[in-house]
Amino acid sequence: MPCAARARNLRIFTKGVTEAVEKVGAIDDAIFAYSDLKEDFVYRRIPRERRSYYIECGIKAGREAAAKYRGADLSGILRSDGVTVRYFPGDVASGLHSQIYYDNKTKQIDIFLKTAERISSAMQGTPYPVTAEEASALFLAHEFYHFLEYSQGRYTDELCEPVRSKFLGIWNQTLKVRRTSEIAAFIFAKDFCRSAIHPKILDFALVASEKSQGFGWVLERIDRLRAEYYAECPAARGPQNKEE
Ligand SMILES: [Zn+2]
């Protein structure tokens, strides 16, 4: 396997959580993509009916790249391009996964192992246990996607149409939706690593453990996010929503 964080069989330990757990596994990636999109500087400038377009555009870019690199040796590709991957064992701010520097002088990816370990212990005892190695493989795949953008000059926000809006109500302007890049990088990592769940669920679990909360807190947060997504992105209303 190119990446250890592959899909797992569900480990259901009580009947009561079965339904909720299956819901998490089957949950639409668009809901997590929405949580990224709403952080974009231009989010409020995107017409409501166009929000789903940016979510889909980012997901499509990540998915296509994952299909192209399926089974590839990401570390080998990075090495041959002169990118150094550094694994930091030291303490870091909570939630800091990894970062990439890529320009003429520096080609480097940093992976923060402490975060991978924290995520692993936060996911222990949940239906989706993840080892620290699996979490750090997801981090690497995420940064690999950004490496593709930088090294090929093919940025996700340029693959998606810009937002057209009027500046001061007069001048037409076009605005790039930069968070499409994050949406794509998460989907690339998820698909490449064949993760059963969206990587953002790992972050939610990390926050839950810091709050001394269980997996139920994560499920509730996802439920709230889902409701917000349907309210904010009316074009996303599909068969899935009609059931609710
Ligand atoms: Zn990123």
Residues whose N, C-alpha, C, O or C-beta is under 5 A from the ligand:
A	BS01	ZN	E182 A185
